[in-house]
Amino acid sequence: MSVGFQVEYVDVETPPMSIDTFEKDRGPASANREDLRIFLLACHQASVSIESMSKYLGLDGDTIRSELLLGIKAWNSDQRRSNEAATSLHLRNATSRG
């Protein structure tokens, strides 16, 4: 009996605008950097390796890792704010009914 593994490959297309603008604008509050972090987070969620991201984006692995970590922190922070807002709304609705 033989056992085979089915592997799904993810083809990552580099958004050229992200790379060009990332290289031109290194500001920490840059919207372009935010776009890059969102893109890296999506790649991470799709199980794309750091090496693949680095290869396709033309950025070194350390940059990918640090930007990905910042993207994860921002995403977690947004999720917390969203959950707090939903909880607050739920509590206001519950107290107004009761």
Stockholm file with secondary structure:
# STOCKHOLM 1.0

chainA/1-98         MSVGFQVEYVDVETPPMSIDTFEKDRGPASANREDLRIFLLACHQASVSIESMSKYLGLDGDTIRSELLLGIKAWNSDQRRSNEAATSLHLRNATSRG
#=GR chainA/1-98 SS CCCCCCCCCCCCCCCHHHHHHHHHCCCTTCHHHHHHHHHHHHHHHTTCCHHHHHHHHTCCHHHHHHHHHHHHHHHHHHHHHHHHHHHHHHHHHHHHHC
#=GC SS_cons        CCCCCCCCCCCCCCCHHHHHHHHHCCCTTCHHHHHHHHHHHHHHHTTCCHHHHHHHHTCCHHHHHHHHHHHHHHHHHHHHHHHHHHHHHHHHHHHHHC
//
